[in-house]
Amino acid sequence: MKLVRWNRPELTTWPTFGRLTDLRDEIDRLFEAPLAEWARSSQLLSGWTPALDLHEDKDNLVVTAELPGMKKEDIDISLHDGCLSLSGERKSEQKFENAEVYRTERFFGRFQRTVTLPVAVAADKVTAQYKDGVLTITLPKTEESKPKHIDVKVS
Amino acid sequence: MKATLQKETNVPQSQTARVEYVTPEVDIFETTDGYVLQAEMPGVSKSGLNVTLEGTEITITGHRNAEAVNGEALWRERPTADYRRVFELDPAIDTTKIAAKMEQGVLTLTLPKSEKVKPRKITVSD
């Protein structure tokens, strides 16, 4: 029998509906949200999809993913054709399997996420760090991808 | 009938600003020796964690590490709010022996039951 998660409102990042004047804005936002966000908030569709942020500064792309309770050996990162793939497996701890389960909300098992990178990165200079359950991947841009300043000459 | 370990209470409403929190996901197990609660709070290190016991209620709050990322956000899914969750404890728990451990964003709370409620064999005298 598969356990179906019940999503309580606090688990999503949608705003509260307490303010009626903002209700229309919030409904608009609901419909404009990318499909990936719907899939993420209903884990029935996609299994475990860890939350991920992508930031860009002038020298790097930085991906941060929430992967609590994993061992770094169980995380796989690969870069192929301008796409970054994160996958892995979180194994549940053996010693608790015989205990009486009161409540389970955490996900265990495999996860997989792929991010299409907007600019080219230097694959050999990519670094990753795993601290406090957050995986931070720093992808330095190639020289061609960095923004360049072009001087305007007046003759 | 067993007393329940926890009954969620909502964040109390304050008169001025309402602070938003994210509820961490938890797993709760029970053995004959006690309860084990595991809460997921990625981005929180030991220094940002706060576990407070008040009577029969235990409050877990996790303050996220400051993000060192600069630059423009192209895609955001991670919540920015701190974590908070409140539980009401089973009176059988020995509150002086509660232990907490934080590893890679997962808080493991061990709540042993007091000796007198554990099952005990009673020998029959002749």
Interface residues (C-beta under 8 A of the other chain):
Chain A: R8 E10 L11 T13 E37 R40 A51 L52 D53 L54 H55 E56 D57 K58 N60 V62 T64 E66 L67 P68 G69 M70 F96 N98 A99 E100 V101 Y102 R103 T104 E105 R106 V115 P118 Y130 K131 D132 G133 V134 T136
Chain B: L5 Q6 Y21 V22 T23 E25 V26 D27 I28 F29 E30 T31 Y35 V36 Q38 E40 M41 P42 G43 V44 S45 N65 E67 V69 N70 G71 E72 A73 L74 W75 R76 E77 R78 P79 E103 Q104 G105 V106
